[in-house]
Each structure stands twice: as structure tokens, then as C-alpha cells.
Amino acid sequence: MSAGTYAPRPGAAPVGRMIAAQTALETRMLLRNGEQLLLTVIIPSLLLVLFSTVDVVDTGEGKAVDFLAPGVLALAVMSTAFTGQAIATGFERRYGVLKRLGASPLPRWALMTAKTLAVLVTEVLQVVLLTAIAFGLGWSPHGNPLAVLLLLVLGTAAFSGLGLLMAGTLKAEATLAAANLVFLLLLVGGGVIVPLEKFGAAGDVLALLPISALSDGLRDVLRDGAGMPWADAGILAVWAVLGLGAAARFFRWE
């Protein structure tokens, strides 16, 4: 029997090709899920339009959209990287999907890489949509785009670590409830819609939350034209290290 009888040869595809295929699958699953679309697209868009056009919350001097747009971008990152990923991964773990994928030729680290890339692809779509809506509402952003990009990447890493930690340690139903509860609490108390100054002394503590650091950092750059907000970036980096480290240590595949 000649060596060319079996072509192509049976075996696993290159890791890069497996990651690309899994990323495409994860992205399609995110975009086809109605609950995910509600969290990642509809809620941030409605909040941006509603609070930019109706004088409900005192956002300080200047146009309301200049305050709200950076906060809503931060909310979009949290909704995808934390809430959406935690819920989806939690139920994949419950139904044995992760266990089966872990036994496939796709390495476990490659699976997590694919999930992270799918989150990034979804966030790009979110940012494009929300930016278009904000421009339509009269938004006038300033600042260095590279600083914005770094903040978004750090925020994604922080929220992804926390989301995977929750999904890998709690039951799926508990993850669903906890992720949605955290989303609502951080929406209210994370400086997204209501300035942290309105919370008085508690605002100093709330400023240490990842959503607050991301919102304030993006606002400093996009509204005030500041350089890199290193304090906020440092807070996000600490959360990213703690979250990803804890997820890697305690994540259970079954």
C-alpha cells in the first residue's frame, strides 16, 4: 500500500486552525442567543438613547451623551466578557460540553483562548454599534485611541477572569442568578449611568470596582481628553491578574 493512499492523513488539525474554528463557533453561539443579544446590544443601546435624550440623571456639566457613552461602552464590555460568558460557560459545564471538548484534540487552553477571542469579536461589534448611536446623539469624543484600546483590553481581561471563575465554581443556575444580579448592581453603582460622586463616601470604595475603573478611565480619555489614566488601568490590571489567576486555579471542568 503506497504512502499516498490516505490523503489527507487522519489526525488533528493545527492548533491555530482549531482555535479559529472554535472562535467562529463561539461567536455564532453568542450572537444567536436571544438573552445574550439583550445583554450585549439591546440594553446598552436603550440606556444610551434613553438617558441621553431624557433628563433623568444629573450627569454634570456638558452634554449627557459625553458622560454616558464611555460608561455604556464599559457596560457593553462587562455584559459580554463577564455576564454573557459566565452564563454560557456555566451551562456548557453543566451539560458536559466542556468535558467533551476537553477530551477532544483541542487543548483546554486553546478552548479558553477561543472563548476570549469570541468575546473580543463581539465587543468590536458592540463598540461599532454604540459608537454610531452615540455619534447620532451628538457625542464628541477626544483623547488617544490607543489609551482607549488598552483600557478595553484590560477591562475584558478582568471581566473574563471573573466570569470564568464564577462559571467554573458555581452551579449553572447559581451562575445565572449571580451573574445577572452582579450586572444590575454594577449598572447602578458602577458609575455607568450615575456619577460616583452621588454616592458620597461610598464612591471611594465603588471606584475600586472594575466597572468603575473602566467607566472612569474611558471617560477621562474620551470626554476630558486626558492621557493614559494609569490609576484606573492599574485597578483593571489587578482585577485581571486576580480573576484570571483564580479561574485557572479553581475552574472545574465537570
SULLINBEL-V205920 format. One record per residue. N is the residue number from 1. SS is DSSP state (@ for helix, = for strand, . for the rest). BURIAL is 1 if it has 9 or more other C-alpha atoms within 8 Angstrom, else 0. Layout:
N:SS:BURIAL / N:SS:BURIAL
This chain:
1:.:0 / 2:.:0 / 3:.:0 / 4:.:0 / 5:.:0 / 6:.:0 / 7:.:0 / 8:.:0 / 9:.:0 / 10:.:0 / 11:.:0 / 12:.:0 / 13:.:0 / 14:.:0 / 15:@:0 / 16:@:0 / 17:@:0 / 18:@:1 / 19:@:1 / 20:@:1 / 21:@:0 / 22:@:1 / 23:@:1 / 24:@:1 / 25:@:0 / 26:@:1 / 27:@:1 / 28:@:0 / 29:@:0 / 30:@:1 / 31:@:1 / 32:@:0 / 33:.:0 / 34:@:0 / 35:@:0 / 36:@:1 / 37:@:1 / 38:@:1 / 39:@:1 / 40:@:1 / 41:@:1 / 42:@:1 / 43:@:1 / 44:@:1 / 45:@:1 / 46:@:0 / 47:@:1 / 48:@:1 / 49:@:1 / 50:@:0 / 51:@:1 / 52:@:1 / 53:@:0 / 54:.:0 / 55:.:0 / 56:.:0 / 57:.:0 / 58:.:0 / 59:.:1 / 60:.:0 / 61:.:0 / 62:.:0 / 63:.:0 / 64:@:1 / 65:@:1 / 66:@:1 / 67:@:1 / 68:@:1 / 69:@:1 / 70:@:1 / 71:@:1 / 72:@:1 / 73:@:1 / 74:@:1 / 75:@:1 / 76:@:1 / 77:@:1 / 78:@:1 / 79:@:1 / 80:@:1 / 81:@:1 / 82:@:1 / 83:@:1 / 84:@:1 / 85:@:1 / 86:@:1 / 87:@:1 / 88:@:0 / 89:@:1 / 90:@:1 / 91:@:1 / 92:@:1 / 93:@:1 / 94:@:1 / 95:.:0 / 96:.:1 / 97:@:1 / 98:@:1 / 99:@:1 / 100:@:0 / 101:@:1 / 102:@:1 / 103:.:0 / 104:.:0 / 105:.:0 / 106:.:1 / 107:.:0 / 108:@:0 / 109:@:0 / 110:@:1 / 111:@:1 / 112:@:0 / 113:@:1 / 114:@:1 / 115:@:1 / 116:@:1 / 117:@:1 / 118:@:1 / 119:@:1 / 120:@:1 / 121:@:1 / 122:@:1 / 123:@:1 / 124:@:0 / 125:@:0 / 126:@:1 / 127:@:1 / 128:@:0 / 129:@:0 / 130:@:1 / 131:@:1 / 132:@:0 / 133:@:1 / 134:@:1 / 135:@:1 / 136:@:0 / 137:.:1 / 138:.:0 / 139:.:1 / 140:.:0 / 141:.:0 / 142:.:1 / 143:.:1 / 144:.:1 / 145:@:0 / 146:@:0 / 147:@:1 / 148:@:1 / 149:@:0 / 150:@:0 / 151:@:1 / 152:@:1 / 153:@:0 / 154:@:1 / 155:@:1 / 156:@:1 / 157:@:1 / 158:@:1 / 159:@:1 / 160:@:1 / 161:@:1 / 162:@:1 / 163:@:1 / 164:@:1 / 165:@:1 / 166:@:1 / 167:@:1 / 168:@:1 / 169:@:1 / 170:.:1 / 171:.:1 / 172:@:1 / 173:@:0 / 174:@:0 / 175:@:1 / 176:@:1 / 177:@:0 / 178:@:0 / 179:@:1 / 180:@:1 / 181:@:0 / 182:@:0 / 183:@:1 / 184:@:0 / 185:@:1 / 186:@:1 / 187:@:1 / 188:@:1 / 189:@:1 / 190:.:1 / 191:.:1 / 192:.:1 / 193:.:1 / 194:.:1 / 195:.:1 / 196:@:1 / 197:@:0 / 198:@:0 / 199:@:0 / 200:.:0 / 201:.:0 / 202:@:0 / 203:@:1 / 204:@:1 / 205:@:0 / 206:@:1 / 207:.:1 / 208:.:1 / 209:.:1 / 210:@:1 / 211:@:1 / 212:@:1 / 213:@:1 / 214:@:1 / 215:@:1 / 216:@:1 / 217:@:1 / 218:@:1 / 219:@:1 / 220:@:1 / 221:@:1 / 222:@:1 / 223:.:1 / 224:.:1 / 225:.:1 / 226:.:1 / 227:.:1 / 228:.:0 / 229:.:1 / 230:@:0 / 231:@:0 / 232:@:1 / 233:@:1 / 234:@:0 / 235:@:1 / 236:@:1 / 237:@:1 / 238:@:1 / 239:@:1 / 240:@:1 / 241:@:1 / 242:@:1 / 243:@:1 / 244:@:1 / 245:@:1 / 246:@:1 / 247:@:1 / 248:@:0 / 249:@:0 / 250:@:1 / 251:.:1 / 252:.:0 / 253:.:0 / 254:.:0
